[in-house]
Amino acid sequence: MSATGSVPTSTFMAGDGSGYERQMGRWSRILAPLFVDFAGISEGEHVLDVGCGTGSLAFTLSQNPNVRNISAIDYSPIYVEYAKRLNKDPRVQFQVGDACALPFEDATFDHCASLLVLAFIPRADLAVREMRRVTRPGGTVAGSMWDARGGLIMSRIFWDTAAMLDQRAVERRARAYSRPMTRPGDLARAWRDAGFRDTSDAMITIRMDFADFEDFWTPMEGKDGPFAEYVSTLSIEGRSKLRDAVRLAYLDGENDGARSYAATAWVVKGRVPEQ
């Protein structure tokens, strides 16, 4: 729990840093440079990454020598420790932190950004206001989330197949596809409601390339994220049945091998009003 009282700060199941890398981190690394370009974060004395996970955004920011210092926080100690082990740049500092109660003074950062985390924060509106609070007047705050219902094909393959086999998956699918911050206009509304100026939003599409079905499926039996969380509730028989059905959807009438699926993220940016 957190400063929000009885409301959990994060609903994302976090169990293993390397498992998260295979589940989502590898795609975050592809999305992060495109997101930074959209946000226009080309320089800054101090930049904050909120919900850093295993470090995709922070490490992307560190590739720019015009960014002097990068702070990165995540609610999961497991992911923070994983990112620390990967980090070789003294400009980057990882720490455990609550997006709804950021441990920084007002106007500490030149810019702030959040990559693929806001949908898993029940009080995302509070997290957005916190990002504004810790960013200086005139600084940029940017956010992104997958278009879960209309733009994430790998997710639809999993949940649509699971929903045909299990009524509980129908309910989980509905939750996954209707999370706040994943629907058209959600991010832009949140930014306007938080009082940002010059707010603009867009879409960024990448490709998720899988080597074969095992590459697609193995993270589903891991310890991280909503797919694995659901699979962990199944019996051995139920898990096998789901795996076989998802495999048929992945193969789609062809031999096993590489597949490439589109993945679209909503992105938004805004400027903290000048005093």
KOLLUMVEX-19904 format. One record per residue (C-alpha): residue number from 1; residue in three letters; z, y, x. Coordinates in Angstrom, 2 decimals, decimal comma. Last residue first. Layout:
% residues N
{num = NUM	residuo = ALA	z = Z	y = Y	x = X}
...
END
This chain:
% residues 275
{num = 275	residuo = GLN	z = -12,94	y = 30,95	x = 4,79}
{num = 274	residuo = GLU	z = -16,26	y = 29,19	x = 5,22}
{num = 273	residuo = PRO	z = -16,87	y = 26,36	x = 2,78}
{num = 272	residuo = VAL	z = -16,94	y = 22,81	x = 4,24}
{num = 271	residuo = ARG	z = -20,56	y = 21,75	x = 4,39}
{num = 270	residuo = GLY	z = -22,09	y = 18,81	x = 2,58}
{num = 269	residuo = LYS	z = -23,72	y = 15,48	x = 3,27}
{num = 268	residuo = VAL	z = -24,78	y = 12,50	x = 1,19}
{num = 267	residuo = VAL	z = -26,30	y = 9,08	x = 1,77}
{num = 266	residuo = TRP	z = -27,22	y = 6,25	x = -0,61}
{num = 265	residuo = ALA	z = -28,07	y = 3,05	x = 1,21}
{num = 264	residuo = THR	z = -31,06	y = 0,77	x = 0,75}
{num = 263	residuo = ALA	z = -31,38	y = -2,78	x = 2,08}
{num = 262	residuo = ALA	z = -34,78	y = -4,49	x = 2,20}
{num = 261	residuo = TYR	z = -34,85	y = -8,19	x = 2,99}
{num = 260	residuo = SER	z = -36,46	y = -10,04	x = 5,90}
{num = 259	residuo = ARG	z = -36,54	y = -13,85	x = 6,07}
{num = 258	residuo = ALA	z = -36,87	y = -16,12	x = 9,08}
{num = 257	residuo = GLY	z = -36,95	y = -19,87	x = 8,71}
{num = 256	residuo = ASP	z = -36,59	y = -22,64	x = 6,16}
{num = 255	residuo = ASN	z = -39,84	y = -23,84	x = 4,68}
{num = 254	residuo = GLU	z = -41,21	y = -22,10	x = 1,61}
{num = 253	residuo = GLY	z = -40,59	y = -22,28	x = -2,13}
{num = 252	residuo = ASP	z = -38,05	y = -19,46	x = -2,29}
{num = 251	residuo = LEU	z = -36,15	y = -20,67	x = 0,78}
{num = 250	residuo = TYR	z = -33,37	y = -18,14	x = 0,16}
{num = 249	residuo = ALA	z = -33,10	y = -18,92	x = -3,57}
{num = 248	residuo = LEU	z = -33,05	y = -22,66	x = -2,83}
{num = 247	residuo = ARG	z = -30,37	y = -22,07	x = -0,19}
{num = 246	residuo = VAL	z = -28,32	y = -20,08	x = -2,70}
{num = 245	residuo = ALA	z = -28,32	y = -23,11	x = -5,01}
{num = 244	residuo = ASP	z = -27,31	y = -25,53	x = -2,26}
{num = 243	residuo = ARG	z = -24,55	y = -23,23	x = -1,04}
{num = 242	residuo = LEU	z = -23,23	y = -22,75	x = -4,57}
{num = 241	residuo = LYS	z = -23,01	y = -26,49	x = -5,19}
{num = 240	residuo = SER	z = -21,33	y = -27,07	x = -1,85}
{num = 239	residuo = ARG	z = -18,75	y = -24,35	x = -2,56}
{num = 238	residuo = GLY	z = -18,06	y = -25,76	x = -6,00}
{num = 237	residuo = GLU	z = -17,56	y = -29,27	x = -4,62}
{num = 236	residuo = ILE	z = -15,22	y = -28,08	x = -1,88}
{num = 235	residuo = SER	z = -13,37	y = -26,04	x = -4,51}
{num = 234	residuo = LEU	z = -14,10	y = -22,35	x = -4,76}
{num = 233	residuo = THR	z = -11,69	y = -19,44	x = -4,18}
{num = 232	residuo = SER	z = -12,78	y = -18,97	x = -0,54}
{num = 231	residuo = VAL	z = -16,36	y = -18,43	x = -1,73}
{num = 230	residuo = TYR	z = -15,22	y = -15,32	x = -3,62}
{num = 229	residuo = GLU	z = -13,50	y = -13,70	x = -0,63}
{num = 228	residuo = ALA	z = -16,43	y = -14,69	x = 1,57}
{num = 227	residuo = PHE	z = -18,83	y = -12,71	x = -0,60}
{num = 226	residuo = PRO	z = -16,38	y = -9,81	x = -1,09}
{num = 225	residuo = GLY	z = -15,88	y = -9,06	x = 2,61}
{num = 224	residuo = ASP	z = -14,50	y = -10,90	x = 5,60}
{num = 223	residuo = LYS	z = -12,93	y = -14,30	x = 6,29}
{num = 222	residuo = GLY	z = -16,00	y = -16,51	x = 6,74}
{num = 221	residuo = GLU	z = -17,83	y = -18,89	x = 4,41}
{num = 220	residuo = MET	z = -20,31	y = -16,24	x = 3,28}
{num = 219	residuo = PRO	z = -20,81	y = -15,33	x = 6,96}
{num = 218	residuo = THR	z = -22,51	y = -18,75	x = 7,47}
{num = 217	residuo = TRP	z = -25,04	y = -18,31	x = 4,67}
{num = 216	residuo = PHE	z = -27,71	y = -15,94	x = 5,97}
{num = 215	residuo = ASP	z = -27,80	y = -17,20	x = 9,56}
{num = 214	residuo = GLU	z = -27,66	y = -20,75	x = 8,22}
{num = 213	residuo = PHE	z = -30,66	y = -19,93	x = 6,00}
{num = 212	residuo = ASP	z = -32,83	y = -18,87	x = 8,93}
{num = 211	residuo = ALA	z = -33,24	y = -16,08	x = 11,50}
{num = 210	residuo = PHE	z = -32,19	y = -13,36	x = 9,09}
{num = 209	residuo = ASP	z = -33,60	y = -9,82	x = 9,17}
{num = 208	residuo = MET	z = -31,89	y = -7,16	x = 7,04}
{num = 207	residuo = ARG	z = -34,38	y = -4,31	x = 6,85}
{num = 206	residuo = ILE	z = -33,40	y = -0,63	x = 6,56}
{num = 205	residuo = THR	z = -33,69	y = 1,89	x = 3,76}
{num = 204	residuo = ILE	z = -32,10	y = 5,35	x = 3,70}
{num = 203	residuo = MET	z = -31,70	y = 7,24	x = 0,43}
{num = 202	residuo = ALA	z = -30,97	y = 10,93	x = -0,11}
{num = 201	residuo = ASP	z = -28,24	y = 13,43	x = -0,90}
{num = 200	residuo = SER	z = -27,70	y = 17,14	x = -0,41}
{num = 199	residuo = THR	z = -24,64	y = 19,38	x = -0,71}
{num = 198	residuo = ASP	z = -25,07	y = 22,96	x = 0,49}
{num = 197	residuo = ARG	z = -21,39	y = 23,69	x = -0,13}
{num = 196	residuo = PHE	z = -18,56	y = 21,18	x = -0,52}
{num = 195	residuo = GLY	z = -16,05	y = 21,67	x = -3,32}
{num = 194	residuo = ALA	z = -14,62	y = 18,16	x = -3,70}
{num = 193	residuo = ASP	z = -16,36	y = 17,85	x = -7,08}
{num = 192	residuo = ARG	z = -19,68	y = 18,60	x = -5,38}
{num = 191	residuo = TRP	z = -19,10	y = 15,85	x = -2,81}
{num = 190	residuo = ALA	z = -18,03	y = 13,33	x = -5,45}
{num = 189	residuo = ARG	z = -21,03	y = 14,19	x = -7,60}
{num = 188	residuo = ALA	z = -23,42	y = 13,71	x = -4,65}
{num = 187	residuo = LEU	z = -21,82	y = 10,36	x = -3,81}
{num = 186	residuo = ASP	z = -22,12	y = 9,00	x = -7,34}
{num = 185	residuo = GLY	z = -25,67	y = 10,23	x = -7,99}
{num = 184	residuo = PRO	z = -27,23	y = 6,78	x = -8,36}
{num = 183	residuo = ARG	z = -24,54	y = 4,09	x = -8,18}
{num = 182	residuo = THR	z = -22,68	y = 2,84	x = -5,08}
{num = 181	residuo = MET	z = -19,91	y = 5,48	x = -4,87}
{num = 180	residuo = PRO	z = -17,94	y = 3,87	x = -7,71}
{num = 179	residuo = ARG	z = -18,35	y = 0,09	x = -7,82}
{num = 178	residuo = SER	z = -20,71	y = -1,04	x = -10,57}
{num = 177	residuo = TYR	z = -22,75	y = -3,76	x = -8,86}
{num = 176	residuo = ALA	z = -19,82	y = -5,46	x = -7,14}
{num = 175	residuo = ARG	z = -17,61	y = -5,38	x = -10,23}
{num = 174	residuo = ALA	z = -20,35	y = -6,84	x = -12,43}
{num = 173	residuo = ARG	z = -20,95	y = -9,53	x = -9,81}
{num = 172	residuo = ARG	z = -17,24	y = -10,37	x = -9,73}
{num = 171	residuo = GLU	z = -17,20	y = -10,81	x = -13,52}
{num = 170	residuo = VAL	z = -20,29	y = -13,00	x = -13,51}
{num = 169	residuo = ALA	z = -18,81	y = -14,88	x = -10,55}
{num = 168	residuo = ARG	z = -15,86	y = -15,89	x = -12,71}
{num = 167	residuo = GLN	z = -18,31	y = -17,37	x = -15,21}
{num = 166	residuo = ASP	z = -19,59	y = -19,76	x = -12,53}
{num = 165	residuo = LEU	z = -22,96	y = -21,37	x = -11,88}
{num = 164	residuo = MET	z = -25,54	y = -18,79	x = -12,98}
{num = 163	residuo = ALA	z = -23,28	y = -16,01	x = -11,69}
{num = 162	residuo = ALA	z = -23,34	y = -17,53	x = -8,21}
{num = 161	residuo = THR	z = -27,13	y = -17,23	x = -8,06}
{num = 160	residuo = ASP	z = -27,12	y = -13,61	x = -9,19}
{num = 159	residuo = TRP	z = -24,28	y = -12,87	x = -6,78}
{num = 158	residuo = PHE	z = -25,84	y = -14,32	x = -3,63}
{num = 157	residuo = ILE	z = -29,50	y = -13,34	x = -4,04}
{num = 156	residuo = ARG	z = -28,39	y = -9,97	x = -5,40}
{num = 155	residuo = SER	z = -26,33	y = -9,31	x = -2,30}
{num = 154	residuo = MET	z = -29,21	y = -10,15	x = 0,01}
{num = 153	residuo = ILE	z = -31,42	y = -7,79	x = -1,99}
{num = 152	residuo = LEU	z = -29,29	y = -4,67	x = -1,64}
{num = 151	residuo = GLY	z = -31,13	y = -1,79	x = -3,31}
{num = 150	residuo = GLY	z = -30,65	y = -1,76	x = -7,05}
{num = 149	residuo = ARG	z = -27,13	y = -2,87	x = -7,85}
{num = 148	residuo = ALA	z = -25,32	y = -2,34	x = -4,55}
{num = 147	residuo = ASP	z = -27,09	y = 0,83	x = -3,44}
{num = 146	residuo = TRP	z = -25,16	y = 0,62	x = -0,18}
{num = 145	residuo = MET	z = -22,75	y = 3,43	x = 0,65}
{num = 144	residuo = SER	z = -22,93	y = 6,57	x = 2,79}
{num = 143	residuo = GLY	z = -20,88	y = 9,66	x = 3,55}
{num = 142	residuo = ALA	z = -21,20	y = 13,00	x = 5,34}
{num = 141	residuo = VAL	z = -18,85	y = 15,92	x = 6,05}
{num = 140	residuo = THR	z = -20,30	y = 18,86	x = 7,98}
{num = 139	residuo = GLY	z = -18,33	y = 21,72	x = 9,48}
{num = 138	residuo = GLY	z = -18,57	y = 25,33	x = 8,31}
{num = 137	residuo = PRO	z = -14,82	y = 25,57	x = 7,77}
{num = 136	residuo = ARG	z = -13,12	y = 22,93	x = 9,94}
{num = 135	residuo = THR	z = -12,85	y = 19,30	x = 8,86}
{num = 134	residuo = VAL	z = -9,40	y = 17,76	x = 8,23}
{num = 133	residuo = ARG	z = -9,21	y = 18,92	x = 4,62}
{num = 132	residuo = ARG	z = -12,79	y = 17,93	x = 3,76}
{num = 131	residuo = MET	z = -12,21	y = 14,38	x = 4,90}
{num = 130	residuo = GLU	z = -8,99	y = 14,33	x = 2,88}
{num = 129	residuo = ARG	z = -10,87	y = 15,49	x = -0,21}
{num = 128	residuo = VAL	z = -13,33	y = 12,61	x = 0,23}
{num = 127	residuo = ALA	z = -10,45	y = 10,14	x = 0,65}
{num = 126	residuo = LEU	z = -8,83	y = 11,46	x = -2,54}
{num = 125	residuo = ASP	z = -12,06	y = 10,91	x = -4,48}
{num = 124	residuo = ALA	z = -12,25	y = 7,41	x = -3,01}
{num = 123	residuo = ARG	z = -8,97	y = 6,48	x = -4,68}
{num = 122	residuo = PRO	z = -9,88	y = 2,78	x = -5,09}
{num = 121	residuo = ILE	z = -11,25	y = 2,67	x = -1,52}
{num = 120	residuo = PHE	z = -13,78	y = -0,16	x = -1,22}
{num = 119	residuo = ALA	z = -16,69	y = 1,94	x = -2,47}
{num = 118	residuo = LEU	z = -15,90	y = 4,53	x = 0,23}
{num = 117	residuo = VAL	z = -16,52	y = 2,18	x = 3,18}
{num = 116	residuo = LEU	z = -20,20	y = 2,01	x = 4,10}
{num = 115	residuo = LEU	z = -20,23	y = 4,70	x = 6,83}
{num = 114	residuo = SER	z = -17,89	y = 7,69	x = 6,64}
{num = 113	residuo = ALA	z = -18,49	y = 10,93	x = 8,52}
{num = 112	residuo = CYS	z = -16,52	y = 13,97	x = 9,68}
{num = 111	residuo = HIS	z = -17,63	y = 17,03	x = 11,60}
{num = 110	residuo = ASP	z = -16,06	y = 19,81	x = 13,67}
{num = 109	residuo = PHE	z = -12,66	y = 18,20	x = 13,39}
{num = 108	residuo = THR	z = -9,04	y = 19,40	x = 13,25}
{num = 107	residuo = ALA	z = -9,44	y = 21,70	x = 10,24}
{num = 106	residuo = ASP	z = -6,11	y = 20,68	x = 8,68}
{num = 105	residuo = GLU	z = -3,88	y = 18,48	x = 10,83}
{num = 104	residuo = PHE	z = -4,56	y = 14,78	x = 11,31}
{num = 103	residuo = PRO	z = -3,07	y = 11,49	x = 10,11}
{num = 102	residuo = LEU	z = -5,55	y = 11,05	x = 7,23}
{num = 101	residuo = ALA	z = -3,75	y = 10,18	x = 4,00}
{num = 100	residuo = CYS	z = -6,35	y = 8,65	x = 1,68}
{num = 99	residuo = ALA	z = -8,42	y = 7,32	x = 4,57}
{num = 98	residuo = ASP	z = -5,30	y = 5,56	x = 5,88}
{num = 97	residuo = GLY	z = -5,20	y = 4,95	x = 9,62}
{num = 96	residuo = VAL	z = -5,23	y = 2,36	x = 12,39}
{num = 95	residuo = GLN	z = -6,56	y = 3,86	x = 15,60}
{num = 94	residuo = PHE	z = -9,71	y = 4,01	x = 17,69}
{num = 93	residuo = GLN	z = -10,31	y = 6,69	x = 20,34}
{num = 92	residuo = VAL	z = -13,79	y = 7,37	x = 21,72}
{num = 91	residuo = ARG	z = -14,32	y = 9,89	x = 24,55}
{num = 90	residuo = PRO	z = -13,01	y = 7,34	x = 27,07}
{num = 89	residuo = ASP	z = -16,14	y = 5,19	x = 26,48}
{num = 88	residuo = LYS	z = -15,90	y = 1,45	x = 27,21}
{num = 87	residuo = ASN	z = -15,03	y = 0,30	x = 23,70}
{num = 86	residuo = LEU	z = -15,61	y = -3,33	x = 22,78}
{num = 85	residuo = ARG	z = -11,95	y = -4,34	x = 23,01}
{num = 84	residuo = LYS	z = -10,94	y = -1,23	x = 21,07}
{num = 83	residuo = ALA	z = -13,41	y = -2,14	x = 18,31}
{num = 82	residuo = TYR	z = -11,81	y = -5,58	x = 17,89}
{num = 81	residuo = GLU	z = -8,32	y = -4,05	x = 17,82}
{num = 80	residuo = VAL	z = -9,41	y = -1,59	x = 15,13}
{num = 79	residuo = TYR	z = -11,03	y = -4,36	x = 13,10}
{num = 78	residuo = ILE	z = -7,89	y = -6,48	x = 13,04}
{num = 77	residuo = PRO	z = -5,62	y = -3,47	x = 12,44}
{num = 76	residuo = SER	z = -7,55	y = -2,90	x = 9,18}
{num = 75	residuo = TYR	z = -7,11	y = 0,53	x = 7,56}
{num = 74	residuo = ASP	z = -9,70	y = 2,06	x = 9,87}
{num = 73	residuo = ILE	z = -9,77	y = 5,16	x = 12,01}
{num = 72	residuo = ALA	z = -12,20	y = 6,60	x = 14,55}
{num = 71	residuo = SER	z = -11,70	y = 9,72	x = 16,66}
{num = 70	residuo = ILE	z = -14,69	y = 10,89	x = 18,69}
{num = 69	residuo = ASN	z = -14,59	y = 13,47	x = 21,46}
{num = 68	residuo = ARG	z = -17,22	y = 15,62	x = 23,22}
{num = 67	residuo = VAL	z = -20,33	y = 15,04	x = 21,11}
{num = 66	residuo = ASN	z = -23,15	y = 16,64	x = 23,11}
{num = 65	residuo = PRO	z = -23,49	y = 13,47	x = 25,22}
{num = 64	residuo = ASN	z = -24,87	y = 11,62	x = 22,17}
{num = 63	residuo = GLN	z = -24,49	y = 7,84	x = 22,57}
{num = 62	residuo = SER	z = -20,88	y = 8,25	x = 21,47}
{num = 61	residuo = LEU	z = -21,98	y = 8,97	x = 17,91}
{num = 60	residuo = THR	z = -23,59	y = 5,52	x = 17,71}
{num = 59	residuo = PHE	z = -20,41	y = 3,92	x = 19,07}
{num = 58	residuo = ALA	z = -18,34	y = 5,67	x = 16,42}
{num = 57	residuo = LEU	z = -20,75	y = 4,64	x = 13,66}
{num = 56	residuo = SER	z = -20,82	y = 0,94	x = 14,54}
{num = 55	residuo = GLY	z = -17,12	y = 0,69	x = 15,46}
{num = 54	residuo = THR	z = -15,72	y = -2,60	x = 14,15}
{num = 53	residuo = GLY	z = -14,65	y = -1,02	x = 10,86}
{num = 52	residuo = CYS	z = -14,80	y = 2,75	x = 11,27}
{num = 51	residuo = GLY	z = -13,36	y = 3,64	x = 7,89}
{num = 50	residuo = VAL	z = -13,40	y = 7,37	x = 8,62}
{num = 49	residuo = ASP	z = -15,28	y = 8,41	x = 11,77}
{num = 48	residuo = LEU	z = -14,06	y = 11,83	x = 12,97}
{num = 47	residuo = VAL	z = -15,90	y = 14,22	x = 15,30}
{num = 46	residuo = HIS	z = -14,35	y = 16,55	x = 17,95}
{num = 45	residuo = GLU	z = -16,05	y = 19,13	x = 20,13}
{num = 44	residuo = GLY	z = -19,30	y = 18,76	x = 18,26}
{num = 43	residuo = GLU	z = -22,99	y = 18,13	x = 18,68}
{num = 42	residuo = SER	z = -26,03	y = 16,67	x = 16,92}
{num = 41	residuo = ILE	z = -24,40	y = 15,68	x = 13,65}
{num = 40	residuo = GLY	z = -27,34	y = 16,39	x = 11,35}
{num = 39	residuo = ALA	z = -26,03	y = 14,15	x = 8,58}
{num = 38	residuo = PHE	z = -29,49	y = 12,62	x = 8,16}
{num = 37	residuo = ASP	z = -29,74	y = 11,90	x = 11,90}
{num = 36	residuo = VAL	z = -26,25	y = 10,37	x = 11,87}
{num = 35	residuo = PHE	z = -27,25	y = 8,14	x = 8,93}
{num = 34	residuo = LEU	z = -30,40	y = 6,96	x = 10,71}
{num = 33	residuo = PRO	z = -28,34	y = 6,14	x = 13,81}
{num = 32	residuo = ALA	z = -25,74	y = 4,25	x = 11,70}
{num = 31	residuo = LEU	z = -28,08	y = 2,08	x = 9,60}
{num = 30	residuo = ILE	z = -29,05	y = -0,36	x = 12,34}
{num = 29	residuo = ARG	z = -25,49	y = -0,72	x = 13,63}
{num = 28	residuo = SER	z = -24,23	y = -1,10	x = 10,06}
{num = 27	residuo = TRP	z = -26,59	y = -4,06	x = 9,64}
{num = 26	residuo = ARG	z = -25,02	y = -5,95	x = 12,54}
{num = 25	residuo = GLY	z = -21,57	y = -4,98	x = 11,30}
{num = 24	residuo = MET	z = -22,09	y = -6,56	x = 7,87}
{num = 23	residuo = GLN	z = -21,41	y = -10,30	x = 7,81}
{num = 22	residuo = ARG	z = -22,02	y = -11,15	x = 11,46}
{num = 21	residuo = GLU	z = -19,98	y = -8,22	x = 12,74}
{num = 20	residuo = TYR	z = -17,35	y = -8,89	x = 10,09}
{num = 19	residuo = GLY	z = -16,91	y = -12,40	x = 11,45}
{num = 18	residuo = SER	z = -16,55	y = -11,02	x = 14,98}
{num = 17	residuo = GLY	z = -13,78	y = -8,75	x = 13,77}
{num = 16	residuo = ASP	z = -11,95	y = -11,39	x = 11,74}
{num = 15	residuo = GLY	z = -9,94	y = -11,25	x = 8,52}
{num = 14	residuo = ALA	z = -10,65	y = -8,12	x = 6,52}
{num = 13	residuo = MET	z = -10,92	y = -8,50	x = 2,74}
{num = 12	residuo = PHE	z = -11,98	y = -5,10	x = 1,42}
{num = 11	residuo = THR	z = -9,87	y = -3,70	x = -1,44}
{num = 10	residuo = SER	z = -8,56	y = -0,76	x = 0,60}
{num = 9	residuo = THR	z = -5,91	y = 1,90	x = 0,02}
{num = 8	residuo = PRO	z = -4,06	y = -0,18	x = -2,55}
{num = 7	residuo = VAL	z = -2,83	y = 1,76	x = -5,60}
{num = 6	residuo = SER	z = 0,93	y = 1,38	x = -6,14}
{num = 5	residuo = GLY	z = 1,71	y = 4,63	x = -4,33}
{num = 4	residuo = THR	z = -1,33	y = 6,59	x = -3,15}
{num = 3	residuo = ALA	z = 0,42	y = 7,22	x = 0,15}
{num = 2	residuo = SER	z = -0,28	y = 3,62	x = 1,03}
{num = 1	residuo = MET	z = 0,00	y = 0,00	x = 0,00}
END
